[in-house]
Amino acid sequence: MATSHLHLFLFFLFTAPSTVCQENNDYAPPQLPPSEQEAVYRVLNSVNPSIPWRTTFPDDLCASPSDGVVCDYPDASSSTSLHVTELHLGYVSDYTQNPPCSSNSTLDPLLFTSFKHLRKLFFYKCFTGAPASLPETIPEEFGSVLEELVFIENPSLSGDVGVLIGNFTKLRRLVLTGNGFHGSIPNRISGLVSLQEITLSRNSLTGGFPATSRLKNLKVLDFSHNSLTGNAPDSIGDLIELLKLDLSYNVFSGEIPPGVGKLKKLEFLDLSYNRFGNYGVPLFLAEMPSLKEVYLSGNLLGGRIPEIWRNLEGISGIGFSRMGLHGNIPASMGSSLKSLWYLALDNNNLEGSIPIEFGLLDSAREINLENNNLTGQAPFSDGFRDRVGKKLKLSGNPYLLLVKESVPPLAGEVLSSSAVRALASVCFPAVFMVLYILMKQ
């Protein structure tokens, strides 16, 4: 019995290592599936056909990828194949392309059918020449794990924005800015409950404000520079995590929704150049202590500038131009807003004097009070005017005085020797002249 156990032990001792070595010799690293590799070649060729992508990158594109192509295992439990998880096409900054796009770039539909593990899709300054367009439809299964969808500064890329916004339940960033997208923002955007940023600025979007109240994680909402119409909903106040709200340069009308006042974390508010109506500067601003910048210019809100500034000491930027404001400028704007660097109250009907407290705005870099009915003497010292320079704008107030600081009087002070000599050169000849006349008489 002992002999048989010994033989068995010796068998495993000498055969097991050879088996392990054989398995190691047969091991092959995971590779990108051929169909996915082909799709990468097609997409790269569509953005720049002048580069021989297949010969420049002939091997597995995950083992030696082109710039802008990122691969990874689809999940921790898989080790059999790699997949493309990120595509960054066009510029990575204003100076570096990654990979470069040509002036006749197009968008290959394979982009939306062949990368089921794609987490990030990024196009920056890629479509700037010949017209390009989105496909008419995008499969529903595209983007099931997508986290970031970014198209920035692609003015020649057009298409219905609704086509591009799918059922992206894991999407955190939706940034479509400076493109040629049109159409209305679909209400299904409210189903993208993981979103932290929606930036759809500088397109040609129309229609009303979409449903957004379910987006409880949203921190940035930017619909600026489009042609959106109708009322902004009071449900904006449900987005309690919001840090930035920018609806500027649209055609929104009616009242600025009071729900905005519920956004206690909001730091940046820009509603300028819409058609919000004659309801005055919203008093709920006083209930938003985190505000750093507020811009309402170009909306004919009317009324007076309210006394709310003691609650908003952290404000650094205020834009209240062309709002139909009248009455006096509150002194509390100068005494409370010690961090203020930008103030625009121009092209209103403000009257009275500029509060003397404005001369103490040590952080100010631009103050525009042009084209009002301000009177009296401006309270800005020579040093203040030297620091702010041409960005201190006071023209268009015909009864406003801007007086240079006077030279201190010399009374009670000892004259300098040069001053004495100058005085003597004037006085002594006059004395001699008077004596000569008296002697002649």
Buried (B, 14 or more C-beta within 10 A) or exposed (E): EEEEEEEEEEEEEEEEEEEEEEEEEEEEEBBBBEEBBBBBBBBBBBBBEEBEBEEEBEEBBBEEBBEBBBBEBBEEEEEEBBBBBBBBBBBBEEEEBBBBBBEBBBBBBBBBBBBBBBBBBBBBBBBBEEEBBBBEEBEEEBBBBBBBBBBBBBBBBBBBBBBBBBBBBBBBBBBBBBBBBBBBBBEBBBBBEBBBBBBBBBBBBBBBBBBBBBBEBBBBBBBBBBEBBEBBBBBBBBBEBBBBBBBBBBEBBEBBBBBBBBBEBBBBBBBBBBEBBEBBBBEBBBBBEEBBBBBBBBBEBBBBBBBBBEBBEBBBBBBBBBBBBBEBBBBBBBBBBBBBBBBBBBBBEBBEBBBBBBBBBEEBBBBBBBBBBBBEEBBBEEEBBEBBEEEBBBEBBEEBEEEEEEEEEEEEEEEEEEEEEEEEEEEEEEEEEEEEEEEEE
